[in-house]
Amino acid sequence: MQVLEWFSGLGGCTAALRPTDSVVQAIDQDEMAHRTYTQWWSHPCIRRNVAHIKPAAVPQADLWWMSPPCQPYSIRGRQQDLADRRSGAYLRLLELMDAHKPQHIALENVPWFEGSQGHQRLATWLEANGYAVWSGCLSPADLGIPMVRRRFFLVASQTHTPCAPAHQPLAKRLPAFLSASAPQDTDIDPDVLARFTDAFHTVDADDKDAIAACFTGAYARSPVYAGSYLRQNGKLRLFSPHEILALMGFPPQCRMPSDLPRRKAYKLVGNSVSVDCVRAVLAPLYL
Ligand SMILES: C[S@@+](CC[C@H](N)C(=O)[O-])C[C@H]1O[C@@H](n2cnc3c(N)ncnc32)[C@H](O)[C@@H]1O
């Protein structure tokens, strides 16, 4: 399968592909995302604003994977949907889709995307063009991974029948994803610790039944509702970017560049996608 990964970030779709697949192009406008992607993967990645891509500049691919910006739909934002200026790139992509009509199309976004104008516009186009579609919400916890990250997924195909992934019981336990001792730069600001400890979602490093909360791009910046804190060796600390990447399903060699500021590393990781979920929703396209 030849894949175009739009809004590629760290390459969550790239990480989910099979060795025989190739990414013909990954596209992201963010400098650090682009730099990290090119360090981790050998596929071509261009740093471009999707809103300005012309149809002739789009290479041929079997699958278009897209994780467009979620702020227009997120409950934490103003939910301006297609009227939000950050929807410009997604609207452009809908035009490019009409020009190229790729065989398979897949999208990931926050759960509030479901039923939005952005969703309806895509669903109407897919129906008019004869695609078979599955859409629904999925979390790595549904696939036996000890982390919640409920996201909306849509998979459409001209040739295959996408369907809901089967849910699985907890298979890998949280301690298996953790460093034995605190990695560098995972201390919690003492002021934040003093003010918010009672509000933290905390998991114990030895707890085999623990399930981490969803890590967002605001982790380490916003003290609550941005992810879990870890109690290990009698001390509370942050999960490291590498531990979160492991929970997201990225292979161990994927490490954030050491010169990346801590906040930026957590932002890129928190904005990424569960590789296990991507693999599960794309599985019917391989049959
Ligand atoms: C939700 S994240 C997707 C992350 C990705 N799926 C991953 O695996 O890491 C959205 C990405 O879209 C990029 N982005 C946002 N607006 C863009 C635009 N207009 N053109 C290109 N990239 C854009 C951001 O830099 C960010 O990396």
The ligand as a Tripos MOL2 file, in Angstrom:
@<TRIPOS>MOLECULE
LIG
   27    29     1     0     0
SMALL
NO_CHARGES

@<TRIPOS>ATOM
      1 C1         -3.5040   16.2210   15.6800 C.3       1 LIG1
      2 S1         -1.8860   16.4970   15.1200 S.3       1 LIG1
      3 C2         -1.6280   15.0400   14.1770 C.3       1 LIG1
      4 C3         -0.5360   14.2100   14.7150 C.3       1 LIG1
      5 C4         -0.1750   12.9680   13.9280 C.3       1 LIG1
      6 N1         -1.3040   12.1570   13.5670 N.3       1 LIG1
      7 C5          0.8440   12.1440   14.6910 C.2       1 LIG1
      8 O1          0.8310   10.9250   14.5380 O.co2     1 LIG1
      9 O2          1.6500   12.6980   15.4390 O.co2     1 LIG1
     10 C6         -2.1400   17.6890   13.8460 C.3       1 LIG1
     11 C7         -0.8900   18.0420   13.0740 C.3       1 LIG1
     12 O3         -1.2800   18.8870   12.0050 O.3       1 LIG1
     13 C8         -0.2900   19.8510   11.8040 C.3       1 LIG1
     14 N2         -0.9650   20.9760   11.1140 N.ar      1 LIG1
     15 C9         -1.9280   21.7750   11.6050 C.ar      1 LIG1
     16 N3         -2.3550   22.6290   10.6590 N.ar      1 LIG1
     17 C10        -1.6330   22.3520    9.5340 C.ar      1 LIG1
     18 C11        -1.6100   22.8960    8.2190 C.ar      1 LIG1
     19 N4         -2.4180   23.8900    7.8720 N.pl3     1 LIG1
     20 N5         -0.7660   22.3580    7.3170 N.ar      1 LIG1
     21 C12         0.0780   21.3430    7.6650 C.ar      1 LIG1
     22 N6          0.1080   20.8090    8.9020 N.ar      1 LIG1
     23 C13        -0.7420   21.2960    9.8290 C.ar      1 LIG1
     24 C14         0.2320   20.1700   13.1820 C.3       1 LIG1
     25 O4          1.5570   20.6860   13.1110 O.3       1 LIG1
     26 C15         0.1560   18.8100   13.8700 C.3       1 LIG1
     27 O5          1.3760   18.1180   13.7810 O.3       1 LIG1
@<TRIPOS>BOND
     1     1     2 1
     2     2     3 1
     3     2    10 1
     4     3     4 1
     5     4     5 1
     6     5     6 1
     7     5     7 1
     8     7     8 2
     9     7     9 1
    10    10    11 1
    11    11    12 1
    12    11    26 1
    13    12    13 1
    14    13    14 1
    15    13    24 1
    16    14    15 ar
    17    14    23 ar
    18    15    16 ar
    19    16    17 ar
    20    17    18 ar
    21    17    23 ar
    22    18    19 1
    23    18    20 ar
    24    20    21 ar
    25    21    22 ar
    26    22    23 ar
    27    24    25 1
    28    24    26 1
    29    26    27 1
@<TRIPOS>SUBSTRUCTURE
     1 LIG1         1 GROUP 0 **** ****
